[in-house]
Amino acid sequence: MSVIGENIKEVLADIEEAKKGQRVSADSKLIAVSKTKPVEDLRDAYEAGMRDFGENKVQEIMDKIPALPGDIRWHMIGHLQTNKVKYLMGKVYLIHSVDTLKLAEEISKQSIKNNLTTDILIEINVAGEDSKFGTSDMDANLEMIKAISELDNVRVRGLMTIAPMTNDAESNRPYFRKLREFAYGAARPYIDGEPVLSMGMSGDYKVAVEEGATYVRVGSKIFGQRYYNI
Ligand SMILES: *Cc1c(COP(=O)(O)O)cnc(C)c1O
């Protein structure tokens, strides 16, 4: 098995182990975050059984899709500009990074035009970091989710957060808990179906699973360090 395959096996085993310590039961799935990595690396991950891949640049997704098998579910996890929305129509399984009503309106407009429905997550900046997109003002987030849930041809499936960079995964636990509480609390009426919670990365995915993540997004732990386009 490839190094990437071995890494995936390890992460999946960690996820299974963390599930035993879950406070709330959730079917935590793994997204392999393959941004900046060459197609050969994604192929190794695919051979190891991965079907969910996360990318953060529209152009990179467009380049990789035709080079890889058609049963891959592509997840757009990076900041999305409204003028690029049109390229993603019908190409991605889930857009995790919807952080403004304006962006959601464009996704709605393009989805109507293409006669399809697009599944999205609302990005919440739970820790209130200036460097991140989205806001930590939960009243504002609620207003936004409510407005987005009323748009045609978009389905709000849940929430996503990028927790702070830290060497102490435990310190992110309150943020994961807060995201889940919001999804099952105030935001619940505006989420379509059982809430999807996209949270946890290489440094803290075990804690995120314990707190009920439905998707963890793991990059460097699978593919190794990235040298650009962090
Ligand atoms: C890059 C990225 C990840 C993966 O980060 P790692 O620390 O390498 O696991 C997860 N989520 C988002 C939104 C990212 O941009």
The ligand as an ORCA input file, in Angstrom:
! r2SCAN-3c Opt
* xyz 0 1
  C      -6.535     23.003      4.049
  C      -7.833     22.833      4.729
  C      -8.094     21.704      5.527
  C      -7.067     20.628      5.815
  O      -6.049     21.113      6.620
  P      -4.966     20.144      7.285
  O      -4.545     20.859      8.505
  O      -3.887     19.966      6.288
  O      -5.653     18.856      7.593
  C      -9.351     21.592      6.091
  N     -10.307     22.523      5.885
  C     -10.093     23.607      5.116
  C     -11.194     24.583      4.928
  C      -8.865     23.803      4.523
  O      -8.662     24.889      3.765
*
